[in-house]
Amino acid sequence: MARLLQAPPKFHPSEWDIANKMQSASTESQKSRSERVTAESRRLLDEIEKTTQKTRSDVNKKIEQRQEEIKFWKQELDNKLEQIFDETELLLTFKTRLEKSLESCKEPLDVAQKCLLNRQRRAGIDLVHDEVEQELMKEAEVLQGVIALLERTLEQTNEQIRLSRSAKYNLEMDLKDKFTALMIDDYCANLTNNTPDIRYADHTVEVEGKFVSPEDWIDFSNINVEKAEKQRNNSLALRTLIDCILSQTASDMRRQCEAVNVAFRNRVKEVRDAKHQLEKLLVMVMDETASQEKNIEALKKAIADKEGPVKVAQTRLVARNHRPNVELCYDTVQHRLTSEVQEITKNIERQGTLAQAETELKGLSRRQLSLEEEIRVKENTLYIDEVLCMQMRDSVHINNF
């Protein structure tokens, strides 16, 4: 207990002095270090502030440059989009021209086929493979060839429109993305330290695999522009081709249509001339028939007129043959009666041309029937060619589309 209550040890004055000096030195040292840290901190803060400001300025400049790049490519895409849009609209009008031209071919082809079918109803010798039929068949062939060509060109046009629209879609999607990127960069360019919605975000500096390089970014838009330009040039070339095809096919159809019409006019003239010639022959046959009928009547009358004289002469001869005995003399009377009978008989036999005349009359009748039938054939041909075919062809008009 006595030890516990023992007084603490006493320090020597020198120790006290040393302790005070150490405290003073330690404090001075601490203060010096603190002042150095403070000075370093101020320098560092100034440096950081300058670096931050410089970096911010650089970032803002980069954002501004990026905005200019986006605006440049956006303008390029806008220009190309306008061009491909205008070209596609023009190609659509050419497609309409093709469709109208294709539709207009149906009537001429139908008319040509109906003409060929109608002309199968020609009769007799007029059912001939003439120039009209040859030109009609050629016209049908030309029209079928034109239709096939227009259909192929229309398919090609539809495919080109699809490709142009695909290129236009790619441009629109690229423009949409660039518009969004420009809006985001505009937003970023306007951010300041006092903007209300700025905040901390974790893991923002990590570069993920979805990022593309600036080169790939440029290539992407450049490829879209080049594809659009290629399709625009293809569309231009196709429009030129369509214009040429429409002009050439219309010219071919018009030329062939005129060739058929000329052949029809020539054929109608030939048939009408042949009909007129046949009608002249018919009139001649009918006149000859009337003449032959009169001739037959005259022959019949002449034969009838000779019946009396021959009967008298023959009766006289029979009577004189009954003369008795020596009176049965071949005298001059007998001689003249005999020659009279012979003469009259010979004259009657000479009038045997009646049978030949009647044969000729029958021949003339057959010829008349044949001519009348041939005239009906020609009338039928004229009706088919001039009324059915040529009037139907008047409705055919070959237009340029």
Secondary structure, 3 states (H helix, E strand, C coil): CCCCCCCCCCCCHHHHHHHHHHHHHHHHHHHHHHHHHHHHHHHHHHHHHHHHHHHHHHHHHHHHHHHHHHHHHHHHHHHHHHHHHHHHHHHHHHHHHHHHHHHHCHHHHHHHHHHHHHHCCCCHHHCCCCHHHHHHHHHHHHHHHHHHHHHHHHHHHHHHHHHHHHHHHHHHHHHHHHHHHHHHHHHHHCCCCCCCCCCCCCCCCCCCCCCCCHHHHHHHHHHHHHHHHHHHHHHHHHHHHHHHHHHHHHHHHHHHHHHHHHHHHHHHHHHHHHHHHHHHHHHHHHHHHHHHHHHHHHHHHHHHHCHHHHHHHHHHHHHHCCCCHHHCCCCHHHHHHHHHHHHHHHHHHHCCHHHHHHHHHHHHHHHHHHHHHHHHHHHHHHHHHHHHHHHHHCCCCCCCC
